Amino acid sequence: VSASISYTAATAIAATSELFLFSQTPMASEMDDNAAWGGVGAADVPYHLGSIAFSAGTDVGASTFGLPTTLTPAVPLFVRSEATRIFGILVLRDAEINETAGMTVLITLYLEG
């Protein structure tokens, strides 16, 4: 698994971010907007597949583009999912003043089967 991230915003998004992946919908992990991330909830640990940390974005005009800096577990990130879906929680790691409500965030996962 690898990935890329793109934010559609008028001004560059400089925050680093991390995408936490799960094999089912996470129920015990914090998902509220603007709430502090407390880590993977205990009840979600069996379904936590790993995470992808993204670097600060690069401004490419109408959007900001970022690539992974770290895969946890280490490269390659092997994913075994019982279902045909992967769920994720995106966490911005830094204070970000340019994000807006309703901002479009596109995450593209690259999978090899």
Buried (B, 14 or more C-beta within 10 A) or exposed (E): BBBBBBBEBEEBBBBBBBBBBBBBEBEEBBBEEEEEBEEBBEEBEEBBBBBBBBBBBEBEEEBBBBEBEEBBEEEEBEEEBEEEEBBBBBBBEEEBEBBBEEEEBEBEBEEEE
